[in-house]
Amino acid sequence: MTDYRGLILEDTREGATDLAITQLEASLGARLPDDYRQFLKTCNGAYVEYDVLATLANGDEELLSFSLFGLDPDPGYASNPF
């Protein structure tokens, strides 16, 4: 586990290198926000025990869960965007 800005993160990985972040930014054609760059350098992805009960415009409620993705695809994440 890693404590990052007061959040307890699980399943973290070794931080990303400056080179890896620069390569991602080049492929995206944009610079990442500084706070996300710092997150990647600290733990490069994690699982966060953080759920929010959101009320939708139609009055329905939906439980939203969050994962923070790093630079490397990880098939262990249920909603891996890669």
Short mmCIF file of the C-alpha atoms (twelve columns), coordinates in Angstrom:
data_MODEL
# 
_entry.id   MODEL 
# 
loop_
_atom_site.group_PDB 
_atom_site.id 
_atom_site.type_symbol 
_atom_site.label_atom_id 
_atom_site.label_alt_id 
_atom_site.label_comp_id 
_atom_site.label_asym_id 
_atom_site.label_seq_id 
_atom_site.Cartn_x 
_atom_site.Cartn_y 
_atom_site.Cartn_z 
_atom_site.pdbx_PDB_model_num 
ATOM 1  C CA . MET A 1  0.000   0.000  0.000   1 
ATOM 2  C CA . THR A 2  1.042   3.563  -0.676  1 
ATOM 3  C CA . ASP A 3  -0.121  6.764  0.994   1 
ATOM 4  C CA . TYR A 4  -0.456  9.377  -1.748  1 
ATOM 5  C CA . ARG A 5  -1.853  12.782 -0.746  1 
ATOM 6  C CA . GLY A 6  -3.825  11.206 2.081   1 
ATOM 7  C CA . LEU A 7  -5.296  8.388  -0.031  1 
ATOM 8  C CA . ILE A 8  -4.413  4.781  0.773   1 
ATOM 9  C CA . LEU A 9  -3.670  3.117  -2.573  1 
ATOM 10 C CA . GLU A 10 -3.481  -0.640 -3.109  1 
ATOM 11 C CA . ASP A 11 -1.821  -2.682 -5.867  1 
ATOM 12 C CA . THR A 12 0.601   0.100  -6.718  1 
ATOM 13 C CA . ARG A 13 3.557   -0.346 -9.026  1 
ATOM 14 C CA . GLU A 14 7.015   1.164  -9.155  1 
ATOM 15 C CA . GLY A 15 6.844   4.777  -10.303 1 
ATOM 16 C CA . ALA A 16 7.092   5.633  -13.990 1 
ATOM 17 C CA . THR A 17 10.284  7.153  -15.329 1 
ATOM 18 C CA . ASP A 18 10.473  10.633 -16.849 1 
ATOM 19 C CA . LEU A 19 11.281  8.956  -20.171 1 
ATOM 20 C CA . ALA A 20 8.145   6.781  -20.063 1 
ATOM 21 C CA . ILE A 21 5.971   9.797  -19.253 1 
ATOM 22 C CA . THR A 22 7.594   11.854 -22.038 1 
ATOM 23 C CA . GLN A 23 6.996   9.010  -24.511 1 
ATOM 24 C CA . LEU A 24 3.311   8.828  -23.520 1 
ATOM 25 C CA . GLU A 25 2.934   12.595 -23.894 1 
ATOM 26 C CA . ALA A 26 4.567   12.439 -27.335 1 
ATOM 27 C CA . SER A 27 2.158   9.710  -28.453 1 
ATOM 28 C CA . LEU A 28 -0.806  11.737 -27.132 1 
ATOM 29 C CA . GLY A 29 0.500   14.992 -28.565 1 
ATOM 30 C CA . ALA A 30 -0.128  16.757 -25.252 1 
ATOM 31 C CA . ARG A 31 1.492   17.278 -21.876 1 
ATOM 32 C CA . LEU A 32 -0.143  15.542 -18.919 1 
ATOM 33 C CA . PRO A 33 -1.248  17.698 -15.960 1 
ATOM 34 C CA . ASP A 34 1.532   18.126 -13.399 1 
ATOM 35 C CA . ASP A 35 -0.444  16.410 -10.615 1 
ATOM 36 C CA . TYR A 36 -1.037  13.317 -12.799 1 
ATOM 37 C CA . ARG A 37 2.641   13.279 -13.810 1 
ATOM 38 C CA . GLN A 38 3.551   13.283 -10.086 1 
ATOM 39 C CA . PHE A 39 1.085   10.448 -9.419  1 
ATOM 40 C CA . LEU A 40 2.671   8.365  -12.199 1 
ATOM 41 C CA . LYS A 41 6.148   9.019  -10.795 1 
ATOM 42 C CA . THR A 42 4.969   7.984  -7.316  1 
ATOM 43 C CA . CYS A 43 3.049   4.789  -7.966  1 
ATOM 44 C CA . ASN A 44 2.128   4.424  -11.680 1 
ATOM 45 C CA . GLY A 45 -1.419  3.128  -11.174 1 
ATOM 46 C CA . ALA A 46 -3.382  1.804  -8.226  1 
ATOM 47 C CA . TYR A 47 -6.679  0.560  -6.912  1 
ATOM 48 C CA . VAL A 48 -8.488  2.978  -4.648  1 
ATOM 49 C CA . GLU A 49 -11.121 1.967  -2.103  1 
ATOM 50 C CA . TYR A 50 -13.284 4.943  -2.964  1 
ATOM 51 C CA . ASP A 51 -16.938 4.694  -3.928  1 
ATOM 52 C CA . VAL A 52 -19.447 7.469  -4.531  1 
ATOM 53 C CA . LEU A 53 -23.219 7.121  -4.629  1 
ATOM 54 C CA . ALA A 54 -24.286 9.439  -7.452  1 
ATOM 55 C CA . THR A 55 -27.838 10.601 -8.097  1 
ATOM 56 C CA . LEU A 56 -28.501 10.784 -11.826 1 
ATOM 57 C CA . ALA A 57 -30.631 13.440 -13.551 1 
ATOM 58 C CA . ASN A 58 -33.587 11.024 -13.701 1 
ATOM 59 C CA . GLY A 59 -33.395 10.382 -9.938  1 
ATOM 60 C CA . ASP A 60 -31.807 6.926  -10.193 1 
ATOM 61 C CA . GLU A 61 -28.783 6.244  -8.006  1 
ATOM 62 C CA . GLU A 62 -25.603 4.598  -9.206  1 
ATOM 63 C CA . LEU A 63 -22.539 3.490  -7.251  1 
ATOM 64 C CA . LEU A 64 -19.350 4.742  -8.916  1 
ATOM 65 C CA . SER A 65 -15.979 3.122  -8.140  1 
ATOM 66 C CA . PHE A 66 -12.578 4.438  -9.149  1 
ATOM 67 C CA . SER A 67 -9.330  2.971  -10.426 1 
ATOM 68 C CA . LEU A 68 -6.249  5.031  -11.219 1 
ATOM 69 C CA . PHE A 69 -4.470  3.692  -14.269 1 
ATOM 70 C CA . GLY A 70 -0.740  3.839  -14.840 1 
ATOM 71 C CA . LEU A 71 1.265   3.726  -18.049 1 
ATOM 72 C CA . ASP A 72 1.399   -0.052 -18.419 1 
ATOM 73 C CA . PRO A 73 -1.680  -2.114 -19.277 1 
ATOM 74 C CA . ASP A 74 -2.661  -4.480 -16.473 1 
ATOM 75 C CA . PRO A 75 -5.152  -7.236 -17.324 1 
ATOM 76 C CA . GLY A 76 -5.970  -7.488 -13.598 1 
ATOM 77 C CA . TYR A 77 -8.038  -4.291 -13.722 1 
ATOM 78 C CA . ALA A 78 -11.657 -5.040 -14.558 1 
ATOM 79 C CA . SER A 79 -12.089 -1.919 -16.703 1 
ATOM 80 C CA . ASN A 80 -8.620  -1.594 -18.192 1 
ATOM 81 C CA . PRO A 81 -8.835  1.071  -20.921 1 
ATOM 82 C CA . PHE A 82 -6.141  -0.547 -23.093 1 
# 
